Amino acid sequence: MAVVRFHLVSTLGTEDVLAVLTDFGPSRAEAWPTIDAEHFEVHALGDTWAEVTEGTAAAWERARYEWEPGGRTVTVTTLDSKLFGPGGGWVFRMTPEGDGTRVDVQLTRQPSTLKGRMLAALLPVAAPPALRKSFAGPLRVR
């Protein structure tokens, strides 16, 4: 299992960060550089949860998002993935910081393939800069 932790600071308030992370409308694939329209599907959507497939041909995952309205944590549990097994996922914790929000991110991956195991070994070094870059636009990172 690979675990990656990092943080970023958004110019958005906590409720706006929550809204960006949990917006599963048609513009999601346009907003997030790691999601293409061909690999984005909302399977089910509730008031405080969503089950979606998102990613690209190279790396997609089906996941369940869960959050509380006005809350400060979004938990994403991997159900299926091209590269990683079920059970890993993401946790986003939001804390007000100045006029923006600190977002603490934890990514956990359960490799299920040889390629996944090789990628998991590289995640602690390679993932934080790449993920910060992919979050910069949607979350308006400073």
HUBEL-V809076 format. One record per backbone hydrogen bond with DSSP energy under -1.0 kcal/mol. NH is the residue of the N-H (numbers start at 1). CO is the residue of the C=O. E is the energy in kcal/mol with one decimal. If there is no record, write none. Layout:
nh | co | e
NH | CO | E
NH | CO | E
This chain:
nh | co | e
2 | 109 | -2.3
4 | 107 | -2.8
6 | 105 | -2.0
8 | 103 | -1.8
10 | 101 | -3.2
11 | 140 | -2.5
17 | 13 | -2.4
18 | 14 | -2.5
19 | 15 | -2.1
20 | 16 | -2.2
21 | 17 | -2.6
22 | 18 | -1.7
23 | 20 | -1.1
28 | 25 | -1.9
31 | 27 | -2.3
32 | 28 | -2.3
35 | 32 | -1.6
36 | 55 | -2.7
39 | 36 | -1.5
40 | 37 | -1.2
41 | 53 | -2.7
43 | 51 | -2.7
44 | 51 | -1.5
46 | 49 | -3.1
50 | 65 | -1.8
51 | 44 | -2.9
52 | 63 | -2.4
53 | 41 | -2.7
54 | 61 | -2.5
56 | 59 | -1.4
61 | 54 | -2.3
62 | 80 | -2.9
63 | 52 | -3.1
64 | 77 | -2.3
65 | 50 | -3.2
66 | 75 | -2.2
67 | 48 | -2.2
71 | 68 | -2.7
74 | 92 | -2.3
75 | 66 | -2.6
76 | 90 | -3.0
77 | 64 | -2.7
78 | 88 | -2.6
79 | 62 | -3.3
80 | 62 | -1.7
82 | 60 | -2.2
85 | 110 | -4.7
87 | 78 | -2.6
89 | 108 | -2.8
90 | 76 | -2.1
91 | 106 | -1.8
92 | 74 | -2.7
93 | 104 | -2.6
94 | 72 | -3.1
95 | 102 | -2.5
97 | 100 | -2.2
100 | 97 | -2.5
101 | 10 | -2.1
102 | 95 | -3.3
103 | 8 | -3.1
104 | 93 | -2.9
105 | 6 | -3.2
106 | 91 | -2.1
107 | 4 | -2.9
108 | 89 | -3.1
109 | 2 | -2.7
112 | 83 | -1.2
117 | 113 | -2.4
118 | 114 | -2.2
119 | 115 | -2.5
120 | 116 | -2.7
121 | 117 | -1.6
123 | 119 | -1.3
125 | 122 | -1.0
126 | 122 | -2.8
127 | 123 | -2.3
130 | 126 | -1.3
131 | 127 | -3.4
132 | 128 | -2.5
133 | 129 | -1.9
134 | 130 | -2.0
135 | 131 | -2.2
136 | 132 | -1.3
139 | 135 | -2.5
141 | 136 | -1.8
142 | 9 | -2.8
